[in-house]
Amino acid sequence: MSFYQIGLVLLSFVATAGFALNFKLRNKKHLLVASISGAAGYAAYLFFSTIFDTQAMPTLFGALVVGLLGEWFSRRIKAPALIIILPGIIPLVPGRSLYATMLHFVQEDFWMATDQAVQTLFVAGGIALGILLASLFSVSLRRMRRLNVIGRKERKQP
């Protein structure tokens, strides 16, 4: 990672903390955990953006990281996963793409506006799919533990 990318990750940490405060998240532990998940998700986005040419796949992986960290941290600090995930996805929201879409519509360049809108929808779908996959993984892991498939040692009967 370059210094520029490290700076972007730190800025995403601060932005996530700001949005968490805006969402009335006042507990310091919750604020820190949400900021860490937002920064880690954006770091994953930056890493995967060097591999993929589109924006949708890196956003999917970034949202997956935010979702998995949100589910994991929510069990550790005994808080709802939503208060960690919601501020954590803010750095992944395609604001520039939304702006470009609206700009092309206002300038009556409908072909570019449609192209930009489709790309923005793919990015938004990547965010939704990443969080959905993280939630499904968490639920299936809990179910496997409950059914004693993984994670628990059997107790010996006296």
ZADO-1210 file (C-alpha; in nm, 4 decimals, padded with zeros to 6 digits):
<atoms>
<atom x="00.0000" y="00.0000" z="00.0000" code="MET" pos="1"/>
<atom x="00.1220" y="00.3448" z="-00.0827" code="SER" pos="2"/>
<atom x="00.1097" y="00.6410" z="00.1515" code="PHE" pos="3"/>
<atom x="-00.1797" y="00.7770" z="-00.0513" code="TYR" pos="4"/>
<atom x="-00.3842" y="00.4611" z="00.0026" code="GLN" pos="5"/>
<atom x="-00.2985" y="00.4545" z="00.3736" code="ILE" pos="6"/>
<atom x="-00.4198" y="00.8138" z="00.3920" code="GLY" pos="7"/>
<atom x="-00.7440" y="00.7134" z="00.2192" code="LEU" pos="8"/>
<atom x="-00.7965" y="00.4313" z="00.4687" code="VAL" pos="9"/>
<atom x="-00.7375" y="00.6705" z="00.7597" code="LEU" pos="10"/>
<atom x="-00.9802" y="00.9203" z="00.6068" code="LEU" pos="11"/>
<atom x="-01.2393" y="00.6456" z="00.5699" code="SER" pos="12"/>
<atom x="-01.1872" y="00.5673" z="00.9407" code="PHE" pos="13"/>
<atom x="-01.2602" y="00.9312" z="01.0245" code="VAL" pos="14"/>
<atom x="-01.5551" y="00.9513" z="00.7834" code="ALA" pos="15"/>
<atom x="-01.7071" y="00.6363" z="00.9292" code="THR" pos="16"/>
<atom x="-01.6667" y="00.7767" z="01.2797" code="ALA" pos="17"/>
<atom x="-01.8337" y="01.0985" z="01.1693" code="GLY" pos="18"/>
<atom x="-02.1300" y="00.9182" z="01.0188" code="PHE" pos="19"/>
<atom x="-02.1549" y="00.6936" z="01.3245" code="ALA" pos="20"/>
<atom x="-02.1777" y="01.0056" z="01.5401" code="LEU" pos="21"/>
<atom x="-02.4377" y="01.1418" z="01.2992" code="ASN" pos="22"/>
<atom x="-02.6360" y="00.8197" z="01.3493" code="PHE" pos="23"/>
<atom x="-02.6291" y="00.8920" z="01.7249" code="LYS" pos="24"/>
<atom x="-02.3792" y="00.6194" z="01.8088" code="LEU" pos="25"/>
<atom x="-02.2301" y="00.7562" z="02.1302" code="ARG" pos="26"/>
<atom x="-02.0733" y="00.4507" z="02.2941" code="ASN" pos="27"/>
<atom x="-01.6954" y="00.4757" z="02.2448" code="LYS" pos="28"/>
<atom x="-01.6526" y="00.1027" z="02.1934" code="LYS" pos="29"/>
<atom x="-01.9266" y="00.0910" z="01.9292" code="HIS" pos="30"/>
<atom x="-01.7847" y="00.3995" z="01.7602" code="LEU" pos="31"/>
<atom x="-01.4357" y="00.2504" z="01.7455" code="LEU" pos="32"/>
<atom x="-01.5579" y="-00.0847" z="01.6152" code="VAL" pos="33"/>
<atom x="-01.7738" y="00.0777" z="01.3461" code="ALA" pos="34"/>
<atom x="-01.4816" y="00.2962" z="01.2373" code="SER" pos="35"/>
<atom x="-01.2471" y="-00.0024" z="01.2188" code="ILE" pos="36"/>
<atom x="-01.4937" y="-00.1968" z="01.0058" code="SER" pos="37"/>
<atom x="-01.5395" y="00.1007" z="00.7710" code="GLY" pos="38"/>
<atom x="-01.1650" y="00.1447" z="00.7322" code="ALA" pos="39"/>
<atom x="-01.1105" y="-00.2284" z="00.6769" code="ALA" pos="40"/>
<atom x="-01.3882" y="-00.2384" z="00.4177" code="GLY" pos="41"/>
<atom x="-01.2367" y="00.0538" z="00.2303" code="TYR" pos="42"/>
<atom x="-00.8922" y="-00.1057" z="00.2497" code="ALA" pos="43"/>
<atom x="-01.0406" y="-00.4205" z="00.0944" code="ALA" pos="44"/>
<atom x="-01.2032" y="-00.2024" z="-00.1716" code="TYR" pos="45"/>
<atom x="-00.8685" y="-00.0415" z="-00.2534" code="LEU" pos="46"/>
<atom x="-00.6934" y="-00.3788" z="-00.2654" code="PHE" pos="47"/>
<atom x="-00.9487" y="-00.5392" z="-00.4952" code="PHE" pos="48"/>
<atom x="-00.9702" y="-00.2303" z="-00.7174" code="SER" pos="49"/>
<atom x="-00.6141" y="-00.3072" z="-00.8274" code="THR" pos="50"/>
<atom x="-00.7279" y="-00.6554" z="-00.9357" code="ILE" pos="51"/>
<atom x="-01.0637" y="-00.5794" z="-01.1025" code="PHE" pos="52"/>
<atom x="-01.1344" y="-00.3201" z="-01.3717" code="ASP" pos="53"/>
<atom x="-01.4889" y="-00.2395" z="-01.2614" code="THR" pos="54"/>
<atom x="-01.6098" y="-00.0746" z="-00.9426" code="GLN" pos="55"/>
<atom x="-01.8735" y="-00.3327" z="-00.8583" code="ALA" pos="56"/>
<atom x="-01.6514" y="-00.6250" z="-00.7606" code="MET" pos="57"/>
<atom x="-01.4204" y="-00.4315" z="-00.5268" code="PRO" pos="58"/>
<atom x="-01.7284" y="-00.2777" z="-00.3664" code="THR" pos="59"/>
<atom x="-01.8764" y="-00.6255" z="-00.3206" code="LEU" pos="60"/>
<atom x="-01.5637" y="-00.7456" z="-00.1420" code="PHE" pos="61"/>
<atom x="-01.5423" y="-00.4284" z="00.0650" code="GLY" pos="62"/>
<atom x="-01.9048" y="-00.4674" z="00.1746" code="ALA" pos="63"/>
<atom x="-01.8391" y="-00.8347" z="00.2505" code="LEU" pos="64"/>
<atom x="-01.5518" y="-00.7357" z="00.4791" code="VAL" pos="65"/>
<atom x="-01.7680" y="-00.4728" z="00.6512" code="VAL" pos="66"/>
<atom x="-02.0502" y="-00.7244" z="00.6929" code="GLY" pos="67"/>
<atom x="-01.8273" y="-01.0004" z="00.8288" code="LEU" pos="68"/>
<atom x="-01.6540" y="-00.7640" z="01.0690" code="LEU" pos="69"/>
<atom x="-01.9900" y="-00.6230" z="01.1742" code="GLY" pos="70"/>
<atom x="-02.1256" y="-00.9686" z="01.2502" code="GLU" pos="71"/>
<atom x="-01.8089" y="-01.0724" z="01.4323" code="TRP" pos="72"/>
<atom x="-01.7783" y="-00.7537" z="01.6362" code="PHE" pos="73"/>
<atom x="-02.1470" y="-00.7587" z="01.7215" code="SER" pos="74"/>
<atom x="-02.1005" y="-01.0888" z="01.9004" code="ARG" pos="75"/>
<atom x="-01.7861" y="-00.9696" z="02.0757" code="ARG" pos="76"/>
<atom x="-01.9326" y="-00.6470" z="02.2116" code="ILE" pos="77"/>
<atom x="-02.2904" y="-00.7770" z="02.2368" code="LYS" pos="78"/>
<atom x="-02.4459" y="-00.5108" z="02.0160" code="ALA" pos="79"/>
<atom x="-02.6647" y="-00.5245" z="01.7054" code="PRO" pos="80"/>
<atom x="-02.4678" y="-00.5780" z="01.3875" code="ALA" pos="81"/>
<atom x="-02.6577" y="-00.2981" z="01.2156" code="LEU" pos="82"/>
<atom x="-02.4949" y="-00.0265" z="01.4281" code="ILE" pos="83"/>
<atom x="-02.1563" y="-00.1461" z="01.3054" code="ILE" pos="84"/>
<atom x="-02.2453" y="-00.2230" z="00.9432" code="ILE" pos="85"/>
<atom x="-02.4474" y="00.0875" z="00.8598" code="LEU" pos="86"/>
<atom x="-02.1736" y="00.3458" z="00.9270" code="PRO" pos="87"/>
<atom x="-01.9146" y="00.1028" z="00.7897" code="GLY" pos="88"/>
<atom x="-02.0599" y="00.0959" z="00.4382" code="ILE" pos="89"/>
<atom x="-02.0660" y="00.4744" z="00.4029" code="ILE" pos="90"/>
<atom x="-01.7149" y="00.4943" z="00.2474" code="PRO" pos="91"/>
<atom x="-01.8266" y="00.2446" z="-00.0176" code="LEU" pos="92"/>
<atom x="-02.1339" y="00.4398" z="-00.1319" code="VAL" pos="93"/>
<atom x="-02.0863" y="00.5531" z="-00.4937" code="PRO" pos="94"/>
<atom x="-02.1395" y="00.9265" z="-00.4470" code="GLY" pos="95"/>
<atom x="-01.9262" y="01.0336" z="-00.7404" code="ARG" pos="96"/>
<atom x="-02.1107" y="00.7946" z="-00.9735" code="SER" pos="97"/>
<atom x="-02.4474" y="00.9237" z="-00.8554" code="LEU" pos="98"/>
<atom x="-02.3323" y="01.2802" z="-00.9143" code="TYR" pos="99"/>
<atom x="-02.2048" y="01.1967" z="-01.2630" code="ALA" pos="100"/>
<atom x="-02.5343" y="01.0245" z="-01.3454" code="THR" pos="101"/>
<atom x="-02.7358" y="01.3292" z="-01.2465" code="MET" pos="102"/>
<atom x="-02.4947" y="01.5632" z="-01.4257" code="LEU" pos="103"/>
<atom x="-02.5332" y="01.3708" z="-01.7517" code="HIS" pos="104"/>
<atom x="-02.9114" y="01.3752" z="-01.7150" code="PHE" pos="105"/>
<atom x="-02.9108" y="01.7517" z="-01.6601" code="VAL" pos="106"/>
<atom x="-02.6818" y="01.8021" z="-01.9605" code="GLN" pos="107"/>
<atom x="-02.9218" y="01.5830" z="-02.1623" code="GLU" pos="108"/>
<atom x="-02.6504" y="01.3310" z="-02.2471" code="ASP" pos="109"/>
<atom x="-02.8850" y="01.0381" z="-02.1960" code="PHE" pos="110"/>
<atom x="-02.6542" y="00.7647" z="-02.3269" code="TRP" pos="111"/>
<atom x="-02.3812" y="00.8538" z="-02.0789" code="MET" pos="112"/>
<atom x="-02.6379" y="00.9042" z="-01.8053" code="ALA" pos="113"/>
<atom x="-02.7818" y="00.5588" z="-01.8638" code="THR" pos="114"/>
<atom x="-02.4367" y="00.4008" z="-01.8721" code="ASP" pos="115"/>
<atom x="-02.3383" y="00.5756" z="-01.5495" code="GLN" pos="116"/>
<atom x="-02.6704" y="00.4825" z="-01.3848" code="ALA" pos="117"/>
<atom x="-02.6194" y="00.1148" z="-01.4681" code="VAL" pos="118"/>
<atom x="-02.2682" y="00.1226" z="-01.3216" code="GLN" pos="119"/>
<atom x="-02.4024" y="00.2924" z="-01.0086" code="THR" pos="120"/>
<atom x="-02.6737" y="00.0287" z="-00.9743" code="LEU" pos="121"/>
<atom x="-02.4131" y="-00.2460" z="-01.0015" code="PHE" pos="122"/>
<atom x="-02.2092" y="-00.0838" z="-00.7241" code="VAL" pos="123"/>
<atom x="-02.5183" y="-00.0467" z="-00.5047" code="ALA" pos="124"/>
<atom x="-02.6047" y="-00.4098" z="-00.5773" code="GLY" pos="125"/>
<atom x="-02.2502" y="-00.5073" z="-00.4794" code="GLY" pos="126"/>
<atom x="-02.2958" y="-00.3344" z="-00.1433" code="ILE" pos="127"/>
<atom x="-02.6268" y="-00.5100" z="-00.0842" code="ALA" pos="128"/>
<atom x="-02.4947" y="-00.8482" z="-00.1959" code="LEU" pos="129"/>
<atom x="-02.1815" y="-00.8196" z="00.0189" code="GLY" pos="130"/>
<atom x="-02.3826" y="-00.7478" z="00.3325" code="ILE" pos="131"/>
<atom x="-02.6301" y="-01.0232" z="00.2445" code="LEU" pos="132"/>
<atom x="-02.3518" y="-01.2800" z="00.1968" code="LEU" pos="133"/>
<atom x="-02.1901" y="-01.1814" z="00.5267" code="ALA" pos="134"/>
<atom x="-02.5221" y="-01.2169" z="00.7066" code="SER" pos="135"/>
<atom x="-02.5923" y="-01.5532" z="00.5436" code="LEU" pos="136"/>
<atom x="-02.2444" y="-01.6763" z="00.6346" code="PHE" pos="137"/>
<atom x="-02.2936" y="-01.5684" z="00.9946" code="SER" pos="138"/>
<atom x="-02.6347" y="-01.7346" z="01.0205" code="VAL" pos="139"/>
<atom x="-02.5126" y="-02.0584" z="00.8635" code="SER" pos="140"/>
<atom x="-02.2083" y="-02.0645" z="01.0924" code="LEU" pos="141"/>
<atom x="-02.4325" y="-02.0206" z="01.3960" code="ARG" pos="142"/>
<atom x="-02.6607" y="-02.2966" z="01.2723" code="ARG" pos="143"/>
<atom x="-02.3686" y="-02.5364" z="01.2187" code="MET" pos="144"/>
<atom x="-02.2437" y="-02.4646" z="01.5693" code="ARG" pos="145"/>
<atom x="-02.5889" y="-02.5215" z="01.7130" code="ARG" pos="146"/>
<atom x="-02.6183" y="-02.8529" z="01.5296" code="LEU" pos="147"/>
<atom x="-02.2739" y="-02.9439" z="01.6667" code="ASN" pos="148"/>
<atom x="-02.1178" y="-02.9747" z="01.3231" code="VAL" pos="149"/>
<atom x="-01.8290" y="-02.7394" z="01.4017" code="ILE" pos="150"/>
<atom x="-01.6810" y="-02.5540" z="01.6911" code="GLY" pos="151"/>
<atom x="-01.8050" y="-02.7340" z="01.9981" code="ARG" pos="152"/>
<atom x="-01.6504" y="-03.0228" z="02.1805" code="LYS" pos="153"/>
<atom x="-01.8810" y="-03.2857" z="02.3081" code="GLU" pos="154"/>
<atom x="-01.9192" y="-03.3152" z="02.6793" code="ARG" pos="155"/>
<atom x="-01.8581" y="-03.6517" z="02.8353" code="LYS" pos="156"/>
<atom x="-02.1474" y="-03.7897" z="03.0297" code="GLN" pos="157"/>
<atom x="-02.0520" y="-03.8884" z="03.3907" code="PRO" pos="158"/>
</atoms>
